[in-house]
Amino acid sequence: MGLAEKVATGDRRAAARLISMIEDGDESVRTELADLHCRGGRAHIVGVTGSPGAGKSTLIHKLALEWRRRGRTVGIIAVDPSSPFTGGALLGDRIRMQELSTDRGVFIRSMSSRGNPGGVAKATADAVRVLDALGMDKVIVETVGAGQSEVAVMDVVHTVLVVVVPGLGDDIQAIKAGILEIGDLFVINKADRDGVEAAQRELEMMLELSSEKGPWTPPIVKTVARTGDGIPELVGKIDEHWEMIRREGLLEESERQRCRREVLELLKHKAVLSLLSEYGPDEFDALIHDVARRKLHPHDAVERIMGDKKRKN
Amino acid sequence: MPIRVLVAKPGLDGHDRGAKVVAKALRDAGMEVIYTGLRQTPGQIVEAAIQEDVDIIGLSCLSGAHMALFPRVLELLRERGAGDVLVTGGGIIPLEDVPKLKKAGIAEVFGPGTTSDEIVAFIRKNVKQRT
């Protein structure tokens, strides 16, 4: 039995192994992944993003507990950055999810970005397929919402939660660019602190400025993840968003958009590899050397690589 | 491919300074380290090891309960078909217990005074490159 088949029977070890092979970029799992993709598409995929310290892990823990109470199974993928110097990573999201650790209706996986921002989104998309095939009703993807790569990770989800905390005016400033546009729900966590009203006003103002009027107005939900305050309401809103997407026929469109982005990303990746594989590493280094010594513009270096490719064909 | 390590604290002692120092050292050696926090049951540790698909589990125990907890982790791993995962121990382990733990299947025991380089070297040497 192949790994994909084993995953479909609920084999957790096979699921874990398959995710590792995905992370390693192992080409031998391609057919397995194709199998998963063609059979999958059942799970509701929820992204959670926000600055470090916003309480994302604790919030996800509580969301998962609430969904479990409602009879749903939950997969969690926590993406953390790797060290740019050693490639190593310390992945500590499970510390805040202990109550879930022996629940067979939950599967938690920590992933490191392995110094490859583009790659992490690619691996996440496939890891989501594995948890979908494992039969998880909800798959939560967690990432620090800073930078392009994290925004790219959110491309693989249906519903995006943006988590902010009160008392950090600059925090909301920081999420303005990029993240605000992709939020389907906004969570003001640690809402027992001072400054909740100010944070809410600021969010409301920015949402009014930026959002186009559609069938969905992003709600702002206040929570205290530590105590569980506001969690049932938040779960209700997330489920409502999922129902809305399906009711309004937006699911197909959203799948199409996600698939288009994924195919384009893969194509870019493969195209670059294939171009470079025909261009020897020494020649490539020589070209870079010329650019660095200001003899050649990067544009012209690229033209040269593409030109050589055409000649060889 | 980075080696994946689970650093875990079974049992009830609340001292994880050592576990955290080891976790950081392994990260700095380029490994992916999953730290699960204090007071884990063997069942929680094994389930986390399976979900995270780690190559090795580093157990740290300072409470004196290692003779009960470490072999239990090995037993559960075997039960779940994950007996190939390497398990090492550390903490306050009396010398006379070390041979018994090794006999039970603990790959190595790192007592006080072990340098992080020694741990890194041991892991690099003993974790099988997976195919």
Interface residues (C-beta under 8 A of the other chain):
Chain A: R12 R13 A16 R17 I19 S20 E23 D24 S82 S83 T86 G87 G88 A89 L90 L91 G92 R94 I95 R96 Q98 S101 T102 F107 I108 R109 S110 S112 R114
Chain B: M1 P2 R4 A23 K24 L26 R27 D28 A29 G30 M31 E32 V33 I34 Y35 T36 G37 Q40 T41 G43 Q44 E47 A48 I50 Q51 E52 D53 R80 G81 A82 R130
